Amino acid sequence: LKFLSLPDTWMKEFFLAHIYTELQLIEEALQKYQSLIDAGFSKSTYIISQIAVAYHNIRDIDKALSIFNELRKQDPYRIENMDTFSNLLYVRSMKPELSYLAHNLCEIDKYRVETCCVIGNYYSLRSQHEKAALYFQRALKLNPRYLGAWTLMGHEYMEMKNTSAAIQAYRHAIEVNKRDYRAWYGLGQTYEILKMPFYCLYYYRRAHQLRPNDSRMLVALGECYEKLNQLVEAKKCYWRAYAVGDVEKMALVKLAKLHEQLNESEQAAQCYIKYIQDIYSCGEIVEHLEVSTAFRYLAQYYFKCKLWDEASACAQKCCAFNDTREEGKALLRQILQLRNQGETSSTDIAAPFFLPASLSANNTPTRRVSPLNLSSVTP
């Protein structure tokens, strides 16, 4: 891009913004689009749709959905980028909205690739995977180089447990665009199901190179390294996934379990504490199975350290979850018994209630970082 000799016109800005979006340089793309809006293109539905796509690419689903909804009000007959809108509705399981969109686009033009993909997503959300695959095939008959349909068809074949067809679909997607991280990630998942960790490691690394800030790629890489018993690399991946902003809130748990496996109890306790703080600070309904696991580990850890108050507090939290209730009650009885016997709380061992500076939230990098450099054997 730097070496391209382009005339200095407003069309150059459109081109650069589009390419920045393709290359996942979302901040730069949004700046370009904002400057175009300020220059007089404020009513351009193309720019609005591209901004929505940019937010979709950085997984800001709420923002992308609100922009797409606004776009639909401005131009209800627009079909371009509606497949991306349907992907967002699918992720949020918004069945009525996706159904309305599918019917609406079908009335406007049922022979468009975007319409076929929206209908495919609708059937996929209803778990009618054969019908969904059929509509993605229809989209590909209309345009064999339509990237989204190849990737989505691969997902459907994965749901139908047809791994060979899924691999073929993902490979077609890569032929169309080698920079499509979803196809590489899909291939990694397929080979993971086939229990071929070296292969899935290769594909996950390719996906990570394309999306260095996506925690899902890093968590998948970490799981692969765990299976290959390369625990140091796995720890790096989980820590990096947390550092770039863990979408699924699972990196710290996996890191804690690795420390637990390596008998690094203090580090495991720190990770569990930070995980609990993150879950509660999000204001989410705490239905995570791993929250109970974290409280159980911390209760046992503090109990071993003879820190009765902390152990008792964690054991009481365990009682709120079905799977750890009995263990929590048993631990509370043991603590009460030891206290009645005159066993005093230990003051020699420092409880890791406060995380060291290296694990504090202030040190979490929020800027874009380069892909993690991990040496590994590739097939």
Secondary structure by P-SEA (a helix, b strand, c coil): cccccccccaaaaaaaaaaaaaacaaaaaaaaaaaaaaacccccaaaaaaaaaaaaaacaaaaaaaaaaaaaaaccccccaaaaaaaaaaaacaaaaaaaaaaaaaaaccccaaaaaaaaaaaaaacaaaaaaaaaaaaaaacccaaaaaaaaaaaaaaacaaaaaaaaaaaaaaaccccaaaaaaaaaaaaaaccaaaaaaaaaaaaaaccccaaaaaaaaaaaaaacaaaaaaaaaaaaaaaccccccaaaaaaaaaaaacaaaaaaaaaaaaaaaaaaaccccccaaaaaaaaaaaaaaaaacaaaaaaaaaaaaaaccccaaaaaaaaaaaaaaaaacccccccccccccccccccccccccccccccbbbbbcc
